[in-house]
Amino acid sequence: MGRTIIIGDVHGCFDELVELLDRVDLRPDDLLVGAGDLVDRGPAPGAVVDLFRDRPNSVAVMGNHERKHVRGIFSYAQEVTRLQLGDRYAGTVEWMRTLPYYFENDHVRVVHAAMVPGIPLPEQREEILCGSTRGERELAALFPGGPWHDHYTDAKPVVFGHHVTGREPLVRDGRVFGLDTGACHGGRLTALCLPDLTIHSVEARADHWAAVRHRWQLPVLKTRPWRDSPWPELADAADRFSSTRDPAVREWLEALREWAAELRAAVPALVSTAHRIAADLPPEELRRHPAAKVLFQARNGRLDETALARQCPTPGRTIALAAALGLTLPEPPG
């Protein structure tokens, strides 16, 4: 009879996953269970997903990081993963949608983040099981005096990840096992084998998240929707990222600032062009003009630089208005 082998948060650390499965001597009849957060922060999320998708007798539960991709809630880690996966991203997200929020067999219960003791798994809230921000708040309100697993009294072991326990897993009473030992941060990747409840770990080969953050910063910045960012948000973002030590990133951010400044400096020319067109065209042609609203403001003496700036709260709106007026403004740096 095969074993049940549960792996803590992998976070794209494929080399460590392969080494750990070799250490536990994974066999075809063993059930492999991922405790969630297969992706984000590490160097090879696609390879990790492929292993769980392609290997028979394997399952992964929904982690908060998979849920973010499924729901389109993006922070930096998700933006990086989308670029790492490239054309495979959409298909991978569709696979993530199929992940269960828990796993249970005769030997064990597995959730990504937590469960409320005393409530059957099918009745648990998904937000708590996967550790979403809302679920974390709800759990803290339910157990303000300590962790949820302090209240777990069932004989069947429960295994989870989500919160890094340090370099060693959390083990309590042979029934409670926290397996996130921070592989993506340079810690360890940990597995629990059942029914004998043995623990195996391998050392991370690097602080992968530190390296990935640096490696993908510029590609992520280039994919941001700068065209549609309100001017204050664009300026704040450029300032926030400018503390980087990467000269290529600093150079690109300076080009971004220069692009924004060039667009802002074009406002007087847009105003004068609008006034000229408004004076030259009869009302019926103004009504058909793609910049009709601005042109009628000019015709009625209500268009100045302040009024036009209100019409153009983003770079994209500024570029579009310029095009409607027959002028060309630059696109953001590539």
Buried (B, 14 or more C-beta within 10 A) or exposed (E): EEBBBBBBBBBBBBBBBBBBBEEBEBEEEBBBBBBBBBBBBBBBBBBBBBBBBEEEEBEBBBBBBBBBBBEEEEEBBBBBBBBBBEEBBEEBBEBBEEBBBBBBEEBBBBBBBBBBBEEEBEEBBEBBBBBBEEBBEBBEEEBEEEBBBEEBEEEEBBBBBBBBBEBEBBBBEEBBBBBBBBBBBBBBBBBBBBEEBEBBBBEBEBBBBEEBBEBBBBEBBBEBEBBEBEBEEBBEBBEEBEEBEBEEBBEBBEEBBEBBEEBEEBBEEBBBBBBEBBEEBEEEEBEEBEBBEBBBBBBEEEBBEEEBBEBBBBBBBBBBBBEBBEEEBEEBBE
